Amino acid sequence: MAAKVSAATKCSKEEVQFWKIHWDEKPAFWHIDAVNKNLAKYFNRLVPNSPSSPEDETRTIFVPLCGKTRDIAYLLSRGLKVFGLEGVKQAIEALDAENSFDLKFDKAQSIYYTEDRQLQIYFGDMYTCPIEKWGPFDFVWDRASFCAVEYSFRPSYKEIMQRSVDGE
């Protein structure tokens, strides 16, 4: 299914450039160099344990505008399959370098991935990402993406989050 968001709501090149410039700052002003304390504290509420059976598949979590968050390694260590979305290449490269994920890149799909596909990161514009292709996801972890999105784009952001768990 193609993205339902109109061209008018796409991130402007200027916005992406803003984030690229700030990723070059060391450290980036929003980056937390630790696992989010609320994620660790409330993980069992976010991802409740359920009885497992042979047909159960690994549960998946969507991390929008993931950057190089330490939360990704934490989520992987807790047995989740992680799908991130990021528009700044140097953030993905920093995540890879800091965690030794050995990410590969599929240019045709614009996806960075680990060999076992437990981690996949879509590289591109959130508003044009064909999220249904990889979802639906069981959970979404958004530490601060919503507040980083310009106010006028928030209805579109909300729609993308809804599609990521509904698959529609």
Buried (B, 14 or more C-beta within 10 A) or exposed (E): EEBEBEEEBBBEEEBBEEBBEBBEEEEBEBBBEEBBEEBEEEBEEBBEEEEEEEEEEEBBBBBBBBBBBBBBBBBBEBEBBBBBBBBBEBBBBBBBEEBEBEBEBEEEBBBBBBEEEBBBBBBBBBBBBBBBEBBBBBBBBBBEBEEBBEEEBEEBBEBBBEBBBEEE
